[in-house]
Amino acid sequence: ETNLDWSQGHTVFFLGTKKAGEPSNAFLRHLSSHLKLAHKNLAPLVFDGYVVITNINYEAAFLHWTSKAAMEEAFSRPAGKAVAEDASQFGSSEQLVGHFDVRMNLQSLQQVASNDF
């Protein structure tokens, strides 16, 4: 296992909610199986980081790829398409806030971390 530098490569943020009327326990069960599927299908395709925060109503996730091109290539393959299709079965695409590239400035992060609050 290696340390991942999230300031390099391509990082995507995703925020989605459960579908209206879906029981929370069903949402969480499907989310759990979805995370396993994503790891199984995407890890071999240069998907190298996944941080998820969830509760009974939503999922917030940071996904890290070696590059934007690698991410696009992964989702063009059957394994990547299966992950996207699975996500659409339980998450509400209408509530998608967005996919965007996140760049971290390590000097700014270190400055914030060193400030006294």
VONUMAR-36011 format. One record per residue: chain; z negated, x, y of N, C-alpha, C, CB in turn; residue number from 1; residue in three letters. Coordinates in Angstrom, 2 decimals, padded with zeros to 5 digits. Glycine has a CB too. Layout:
<bavos>
 mol      nz      nx      ny     caz     cax     cay      cz      cx      cy     cbz     cbx     cby seq type
   A       Z       X       Y       Z       X       Y       Z       X       Y       Z       X       Y NUM  ALA
...
</bavos>
This chain:
<bavos>
 mol      nz      nx      ny     caz     cax     cay      cz      cx      cy     cbz     cbx     cby seq type
   A  000.00  000.84 -001.18  000.00  000.00  000.00  000.00  000.89  001.25 -001.22 -000.96  000.00   1  GLU
   A  000.80  000.52  002.22  000.89  001.29  003.46  000.42  000.45  004.63  002.33  001.78  003.70   2  THR
   A  000.04  001.13  005.70 -000.33  000.43  006.92  000.92 -000.07  007.61 -001.16  001.33  007.86   3  ASN
   A  000.86 -001.29  008.11  002.00 -001.90  008.77  001.85 -001.78  010.28  002.15 -003.37  008.34   4  LEU
   A  002.86 -001.26  010.94  002.87 -001.16  012.40  003.60 -002.38  012.94  003.55  000.18  012.88   5  ASP
   A  002.84 -003.37  013.40  003.41 -004.63  013.86  004.17 -004.47  015.18  002.32 -005.66  014.02   6  TRP
   A  004.06 -003.33  015.83  004.82 -003.11  017.06  006.25 -002.67  016.77  004.11 -002.08  017.93   7  SER
   A  006.54 -002.38  015.52  007.88 -001.97  015.10  008.50 -003.09  014.28  007.84 -000.64  014.28   8  GLN
   A  009.78 -003.00  014.06  010.45 -004.00  013.24  010.64 -005.31  013.98  009.67 -004.24  011.97   9  GLY
   A  010.55 -006.41  013.26  010.80 -007.73  013.83  009.67 -008.67  013.40  012.19 -008.29  013.38  10  HIS
   A  008.96 -009.23  014.36  007.86 -010.15  014.08  008.22 -011.53  014.60  006.54 -009.65  014.72  11  THR
   A  007.96 -012.53  013.77  008.26 -013.91  014.12  006.96 -014.71  014.08  009.32 -014.52  013.15  12  VAL
   A  006.78 -015.59  015.06  005.64 -016.51  015.07  006.14 -017.91  014.76  004.90 -016.47  016.45  13  PHE
   A  005.43 -018.60  013.87  005.79 -019.95  013.47  004.56 -020.84  013.61  006.34 -019.99  012.01  14  PHE
   A  004.74 -022.02  014.16  003.66 -023.01  014.22  004.24 -024.34  013.77  003.05 -023.13  015.66  15  LEU
   A  003.64 -024.92  012.75  004.10 -026.20  012.23  002.91 -027.07  011.88  004.99 -026.02  011.00  16  GLY
   A  003.15 -028.36  011.79  002.09 -029.31  011.46  002.46 -030.08  010.20  001.83 -030.27  012.62  17  THR
   A  001.46 -030.72  009.64  001.74 -031.58  008.49  002.52 -032.79  008.98  000.43 -032.01  007.78  18  LYS
   A  003.26 -033.39  008.06  004.03 -034.58  008.40  003.08 -035.75  008.67  005.03 -034.94  007.27  19  LYS
   A  003.46 -036.60  009.58  002.66 -037.78  009.91  002.40 -038.60  008.65  003.35 -038.64  010.99  20  ALA
   A  001.15 -038.99  008.46  000.79 -039.81  007.32  000.52 -039.06  006.04  001.84 -040.78  007.08  21  GLY
   A  000.79 -037.77  006.02  000.54 -036.98  004.81 -000.95 -036.68  004.70  001.36 -035.66  004.83  22  GLU
   A -001.54 -036.91  003.53 -002.95 -036.56  003.37 -003.18 -035.06  003.55 -003.45 -037.01  001.98  23  PRO
   A -004.27 -034.70  004.21 -004.56 -033.29  004.49 -004.66 -032.46  003.22 -005.86 -033.16  005.27  24  SER
   A -005.28 -033.01  002.16 -005.41 -032.22  000.94 -004.04 -031.94  000.30 -006.32 -032.95 -000.07  25  ASN
   A -003.10 -032.87  000.42 -001.75 -032.63 -000.09 -001.04 -031.55  000.72 -000.92 -033.94 -000.07  26  ALA
   A -001.22 -031.59  002.04 -000.64 -030.56  002.91 -001.16 -029.18  002.54 -000.95 -030.87  004.38  27  PHE
   A -002.47 -029.06  002.36 -003.06 -027.76  002.04 -002.64 -027.26  000.66 -004.57 -027.84  002.11  28  LEU
   A -002.52 -028.16 -000.32 -002.06 -027.76 -001.65 -000.62 -027.23 -001.59 -002.15 -028.94 -002.64  29  ARG
   A  000.24 -027.96 -000.87  001.63 -027.51 -000.79  001.74 -026.22  000.01  002.50 -028.61 -000.17  30  HIS
   A  000.94 -026.10  001.07  000.96 -024.86  001.85  000.56 -023.68  000.97  000.01 -024.98  003.06  31  LEU
   A -000.46 -023.85  000.15 -000.89 -022.78 -000.74  000.23 -022.37 -001.69 -002.11 -023.21 -001.54  32  SER
   A  000.91 -023.35 -002.29  002.01 -023.00 -003.20  003.18 -022.40 -002.42  002.47 -024.25 -004.00  33  SER
   A  003.38 -022.85 -001.19  004.46 -022.31 -000.36  004.21 -020.83 -000.04  004.59 -023.12  000.94  34  HIS
   A  002.98 -020.48  000.27  002.66 -019.08  000.57  002.93 -018.19 -000.64  001.20 -018.95  001.01  35  LEU
   A  002.61 -018.68 -001.83  002.88 -017.92 -003.05  004.39 -017.76 -003.26  002.25 -018.61 -004.29  36  LYS
   A  005.14 -018.84 -003.02  006.59 -018.77 -003.15  007.19 -017.80 -002.14  007.20 -020.16 -002.98  37  LEU
   A  006.72 -017.86 -000.90  007.23 -016.96  000.13  006.99 -015.51 -000.25  006.56 -017.27  001.49  38  ALA
   A  005.80 -015.21 -000.74  005.50 -013.84 -001.15  006.39 -013.41 -002.30  004.01 -013.70 -001.55  39  HIS
   A  006.52 -014.26 -003.29  007.33 -013.93 -004.47  008.80 -013.74 -004.11  007.20 -015.03 -005.53  40  LYS
   A  009.34 -014.63 -003.29  010.78 -014.60 -003.00  011.16 -013.64 -001.88  011.25 -015.98 -002.64  41  ASN
   A  010.28 -013.46 -000.91  010.67 -012.69  000.27  010.20 -011.24  000.25  010.14 -013.35  001.49  42  LEU
   A  009.10 -010.94 -000.41  008.60 -009.56 -000.42  009.64 -008.56 -000.91  007.35 -009.46 -001.30  43  ALA
   A  010.42 -008.87 -001.94  011.44 -007.91 -002.37  012.58 -007.75 -001.36  012.02 -008.35 -003.71  44  PRO
   A  012.66 -008.65 -000.39  013.75 -008.63  000.60  013.28 -008.07  001.94  014.33 -010.04  000.79  45  LEU
   A  012.49 -007.05  001.92  011.95 -006.33  003.08  011.13 -007.20  004.03  013.09 -005.71  003.84  46  VAL
   A  010.46 -008.19  003.48  009.46 -008.98  004.19  008.15 -008.27  003.91  009.44 -010.51  003.73  47  PHE
   A  007.52 -007.70  004.94  006.39 -006.83  004.65  005.08 -007.19  005.33  006.75 -005.46  005.03  48  ASP
   A  004.99 -008.34  005.98  003.73 -008.74  006.57  003.68 -010.24  006.80  003.49 -008.01  007.87  49  GLY
   A  002.54 -010.85  006.49  002.40 -012.30  006.63  000.94 -012.60  006.94  002.87 -013.06  005.32  50  TYR
   A  000.67 -013.05  008.14 -000.68 -013.44  008.55 -000.64 -014.93  008.82 -001.18 -012.63  009.81  51  VAL
   A -001.50 -015.69  008.15 -001.51 -017.15  008.27 -002.88 -017.63  008.69 -001.09 -017.80  006.94  52  VAL
   A -002.87 -018.55  009.64 -004.08 -019.26  010.06 -003.78 -020.73  009.85 -004.49 -018.94  011.58  53  ILE
   A -004.65 -021.43  009.15 -004.36 -022.82  008.84 -005.63 -023.67  008.89 -003.71 -022.94  007.46  54  THR
   A -005.43 -024.95  009.09 -006.49 -025.92  008.90 -005.87 -027.15  008.26 -007.22 -026.27  010.26  55  ASN
   A -006.53 -028.28  008.28 -006.02 -029.45  007.58 -004.81 -030.09  008.25 -007.11 -030.47  007.46  56  ILE
   A -004.44 -029.62  009.44 -003.34 -030.23  010.18 -002.18 -029.31  010.53 -003.86 -030.80  011.41  57  ASN
   A -002.39 -028.00  010.49 -001.32 -027.11  010.93 -001.36 -025.75  010.24 -001.38 -026.91  012.42  58  TYR
   A -000.26 -025.03  010.41 -000.13 -023.64  009.97  000.38 -022.83  011.14  000.82 -023.51  008.72  59  GLU
   A -000.28 -021.74  011.43  000.22 -020.76  012.40  000.43 -019.47  011.61 -000.79 -020.55  013.63  60  ALA
   A  001.61 -018.89  011.73  001.91 -017.72  010.92  002.67 -016.67  011.72  002.73 -018.13  009.69  61  ALA
   A  002.31 -015.42  011.48  003.05 -014.27  011.97  003.73 -013.65  010.75  002.11 -013.22  012.73  62  PHE
   A  005.03 -013.48  010.82  005.80 -012.90  009.72  006.45 -011.62  010.22  006.87 -013.91  009.18  63  LEU
   A  006.35 -010.55  009.45  006.90 -009.27  009.87  007.99 -008.81  008.91  005.79 -008.21  009.95  64  HIS
   A  009.07 -008.35  009.50  010.24 -007.86  008.76  010.56 -006.45  009.25  011.48 -008.81  008.95  65  TRP
   A  011.26 -005.69  008.44  011.65 -004.35  008.87  012.62 -004.40  010.04  012.27 -003.58  007.70  66  THR
   A  013.41 -005.50  010.13  014.34 -005.67  011.24  014.78 -007.14  011.30  015.58 -004.73  011.09  67  SER
   A  015.34 -007.54  012.43  015.87 -008.90  012.56  017.02 -009.12  011.57  016.34 -009.17  014.01  68  LYS
   A  017.85 -008.11  011.41  018.97 -008.21  010.47  018.46 -008.42  009.04  019.85 -006.94  010.54  69  ALA
   A  017.36 -007.75  008.69  016.79 -007.91  007.34  016.28 -009.34  007.14  015.64 -006.90  007.12  70  ALA
   A  015.66 -009.92  008.18  015.19 -011.29  008.10  016.37 -012.25  007.90  014.39 -011.66  009.36  71  MET
   A  017.41 -012.08  008.70  018.58 -012.95  008.60  019.25 -012.83  007.24  019.59 -012.62  009.71  72  GLU
   A  019.33 -011.62  006.74  019.91 -011.39  005.41  019.06 -012.07  004.33  020.03 -009.88  005.12  73  GLU
   A  017.74 -011.96  004.43  016.85 -012.57  003.44  017.03 -014.08  003.39  015.39 -012.22  003.75  74  ALA
   A  017.12 -014.72  004.55  017.24 -016.18  004.58  018.67 -016.66  004.25  016.83 -016.69  005.93  75  PHE
   A  019.61 -015.73  004.17  020.97 -016.12  003.76  021.10 -016.10  002.24  022.01 -015.19  004.39  76  SER
   A  020.14 -015.52  001.55  020.17 -015.43  000.09  019.49 -016.65 -000.54  019.48 -014.13 -000.39  77  ARG
   A  019.79 -016.94 -001.79  019.18 -018.10 -002.45  017.65 -018.09 -002.43  019.66 -018.17 -003.88  78  PRO
   A  017.04 -016.92 -002.61  015.57 -016.86 -002.62  014.99 -017.24 -001.25  015.10 -015.44 -003.01  79  ALA
   A  015.62 -016.78 -000.19  015.17 -017.12  001.15  015.43 -018.58  001.48  015.84 -016.24  002.17  80  GLY
   A  016.57 -019.09  001.06  016.89 -020.50  001.29  015.90 -021.40  000.57  018.33 -020.81  000.83  81  LYS
   A  015.45 -020.98 -000.62  014.46 -021.77 -001.37  013.14 -021.86 -000.61  014.23 -021.16 -002.77  82  ALA
   A  012.75 -020.78  000.04  011.51 -020.79  000.83  011.65 -021.73  002.02  011.15 -019.35  001.31  83  VAL
   A  012.77 -021.65  002.72  013.00 -022.53  003.88  013.05 -023.99  003.45  014.31 -022.14  004.59  84  ALA
   A  013.69 -024.28  002.34  013.77 -025.66  001.84  012.38 -026.16  001.46  014.73 -025.75  000.63  85  GLU
   A  011.60 -025.32  000.80  010.25 -025.71  000.42  009.42 -026.04  001.65  009.57 -024.60 -000.40  86  ASP
   A  009.53 -025.24  002.68  008.77 -025.48  003.92  009.14 -026.83  004.53  009.02 -024.36  004.94  87  ALA
   A  010.39 -027.21  004.44  010.82 -028.47  005.04  010.30 -029.68  004.28  012.34 -028.53  005.10  88  SER
   A  009.86 -029.48  003.04  009.36 -030.60  002.23  007.96 -031.06  002.61  009.38 -030.21  000.79  89  GLN
   A  007.19 -030.18  003.25  005.82 -030.58  003.57  005.45 -030.38  005.03  004.86 -029.83  002.72  90  PHE
   A  006.13 -029.53  005.73  005.83 -029.29  007.13  006.73 -030.12  008.02  005.97 -027.82  007.47  91  GLY
   A  006.26 -030.39  009.21  007.04 -031.20  010.14  007.89 -030.29  011.01  006.12 -032.07  011.00  92  SER
   A  009.20 -030.34  010.81  010.08 -029.49  011.60  010.14 -029.94  013.05  011.48 -029.48  011.00  93  SER
   A  009.82 -031.22  013.31  009.81 -031.70  014.69  008.71 -031.03  015.51  009.62 -033.22  014.71  94  GLU
   A  007.69 -030.52  014.83  006.56 -029.91  015.51  006.67 -028.39  015.59  005.28 -030.29  014.82  95  GLN
   A  007.81 -027.87  015.19  008.01 -026.42  015.25  008.00 -025.96  016.70  009.33 -026.01  014.55  96  LEU
   A  007.08 -025.10  017.04  007.01 -024.59  018.41  008.09 -023.55  018.62  005.63 -023.99  018.71  97  VAL
   A  008.31 -022.70  017.67  009.40 -021.76  017.85  009.30 -020.52  017.01  009.47 -021.37  019.24  98  GLY
   A  010.44 -019.94  016.79  010.56 -018.62  016.18  010.99 -017.70  017.31  011.58 -018.60  014.95  99  HIS
   A  010.28 -016.65  017.52  010.68 -015.71  018.55  010.19 -014.33  018.20  010.17 -016.14  019.92 100  PHE
   A  010.83 -013.37  018.76  010.48 -011.98  018.50  009.25 -011.63  019.32  011.66 -011.03  018.84 101  ASP
   A  008.26 -011.08  018.68  007.02 -010.69  019.34  006.97 -009.17  019.39  005.77 -011.29  018.61 102  VAL
   A  006.84 -008.62  020.56  006.69 -007.16  020.71  005.30 -006.88  021.24  007.79 -006.56  021.66 103  ARG
   A  004.65 -005.95  020.62  003.29 -005.61  021.03  003.32 -004.29  021.80  002.35 -005.51  019.80 104  MET
   A  002.62 -004.26  022.88  002.46 -003.05  023.65  001.10 -002.47  023.26  002.57 -003.31  025.19 105  ASN
   A  001.10 -001.41  022.47 -000.15 -000.87  021.96 -001.05 -000.34  023.06  000.13  000.23  020.97 106  LEU
   A -000.49  000.22  024.13 -001.34  000.70  025.22 -002.07 -000.46  025.88 -000.49  001.47  026.26 107  GLN
   A -001.40 -001.58  026.08 -002.06 -002.75  026.66 -003.14 -003.28  025.73 -001.04 -003.85  026.95 108  SER
   A -002.84 -003.30  024.45 -003.81 -003.77  023.47 -005.04 -002.87  023.45 -003.17 -003.84  022.07 109  LEU
   A -004.83 -001.56  023.52 -005.96 -000.64  023.54 -006.77 -000.80  024.82 -005.47  000.81  023.41 110  GLN
   A -006.11 -001.07  025.93 -006.81 -001.26  027.19 -007.69 -002.50  027.12 -005.82 -001.38  028.35 111  GLN
   A -007.17 -003.59  026.59 -007.95 -004.82  026.44 -009.13 -004.58  025.53 -007.08 -005.96  025.90 112  VAL
   A -008.91 -003.86  024.44 -009.97 -003.61  023.47 -011.08 -002.74  024.06 -009.40 -002.95  022.24 113  ALA
   A -010.76 -001.92  025.02 -011.77 -001.02  025.59 -012.53 -001.65  026.75 -011.13  000.27  026.05 114  SER
   A -012.05 -002.80  027.27 -012.75 -003.46  028.37 -014.03 -004.11  027.90 -011.86 -004.49  029.02 115  ASN
   A -015.04 -004.09  028.74 -016.29 -004.80  028.45 -016.14 -006.23  028.94 -017.51 -004.09  029.12 116  ASP
   A -016.53 -007.17  028.12 -016.44 -008.58  028.52 -017.81 -009.11  028.84 -015.79 -009.42  027.42 117  PHE
</bavos>
